[in-house]
Amino acid sequence: MDGSLLMEKTLQVRGLDEEVVAKLKARAAYERMSLSSYAAKVLTAAVERPTPEELRARMEALSKMGGGATGEQILAAIREVRGE
């Protein structure tokens, strides 16, 4: 930490299906977490995963340095991240 104050932010999500909320509540309970803490954990994990574009850029940078992956390997990795 750089000495600055940590500012927690609040996020309200509207329009979720009741089934989605029920599943989130069940998973939070299973993890012995509040719904808010569980949702924060899930959202944090989601934004920590690289996007396909970020992954492609990283792999291309490695390739340019004489290592890393071929173009086809990069595309395969992007497809895997997308679930294709």
C-alpha positions as semicolon CSV with decimal commas, in nm:
position;residue;x (nm);y (nm);z (nm)
1;M;0,000;0,000;0,000
2;D;0,129;0,347;-0,086
3;G;0,005;0,519;0,228
4;S;-0,314;0,654;0,072
5;L;-0,643;0,579;0,238
6;L;-0,835;0,278;0,117
7;M;-1,177;0,398;0,008
8;E;-1,444;0,130;-0,008
9;K;-1,712;0,187;-0,268
10;T;-2,070;0,066;-0,277
11;L;-2,221;-0,094;-0,584
12;Q;-2,591;-0,163;-0,624
13;V;-2,692;-0,414;-0,889
14;R;-3,046;-0,392;-1,021
15;G;-3,243;-0,621;-1,244
16;L;-3,104;-0,957;-1,134
17;D;-3,330;-1,257;-1,180
18;E;-3,457;-1,407;-0,855
19;E;-3,286;-1,735;-0,947
20;V;-2,949;-1,561;-0,979
21;V;-2,992;-1,394;-0,640
22;A;-3,094;-1,724;-0,483
23;K;-2,785;-1,896;-0,623
24;L;-2,560;-1,615;-0,504
25;K;-2,712;-1,634;-0,156
26;A;-2,665;-2,012;-0,149
27;R;-2,303;-1,987;-0,258
28;A;-2,237;-1,711;-0,007
29;A;-2,387;-1,924;0,269
30;Y;-2,177;-2,222;0,160
31;E;-1,865;-2,005;0,184
32;R;-1,991;-1,870;0,521
33;M;-1,986;-1,518;0,383
34;S;-2,239;-1,240;0,362
35;L;-2,398;-1,188;0,024
36;S;-2,219;-0,854;-0,004
37;S;-1,878;-1,004;0,076
38;Y;-1,934;-1,294;-0,162
39;A;-2,043;-1,063;-0,444
40;A;-1,734;-0,847;-0,384
41;K;-1,515;-1,159;-0,399
42;V;-1,675;-1,275;-0,727
43;L;-1,651;-0,931;-0,889
44;T;-1,290;-0,885;-0,777
45;A;-1,195;-1,224;-0,923
46;A;-1,368;-1,136;-1,249
47;V;-1,176;-0,813;-1,301
48;E;-0,844;-0,973;-1,203
49;R;-0,870;-1,221;-1,493
50;P;-0,718;-1,080;-1,809
51;T;-0,951;-1,000;-2,095
52;P;-0,889;-1,181;-2,422
53;E;-0,736;-0,859;-2,557
54;E;-0,500;-0,827;-2,258
55;L;-0,402;-1,191;-2,290
56;R;-0,333;-1,152;-2,663
57;A;-0,120;-0,843;-2,601
58;R;0,085;-1,020;-2,333
59;M;0,144;-1,322;-2,552
60;E;0,239;-1,108;-2,851
61;A;0,486;-0,913;-2,637
62;L;0,647;-1,239;-2,526
63;S;0,662;-1,361;-2,884
64;K;0,837;-1,040;-2,997
65;M;1,102;-1,097;-2,728
66;G;1,189;-1,431;-2,884
67;G;0,973;-1,646;-2,663
68;G;0,614;-1,699;-2,587
69;A;0,356;-1,838;-2,822
70;T;0,281;-1,859;-3,191
71;G;-0,012;-1,673;-3,342
72;E;-0,221;-1,991;-3,344
73;Q;-0,140;-2,055;-2,977
74;I;-0,248;-1,700;-2,896
75;L;-0,578;-1,748;-3,078
76;A;-0,634;-2,082;-2,904
77;A;-0,573;-1,919;-2,564
78;I;-0,815;-1,636;-2,643
79;R;-1,080;-1,887;-2,752
80;E;-1,027;-2,079;-2,428
81;V;-1,074;-1,763;-2,218
82;R;-1,392;-1,686;-2,412
83;G;-1,515;-2,042;-2,362
84;E;-1,531;-2,114;-2,732
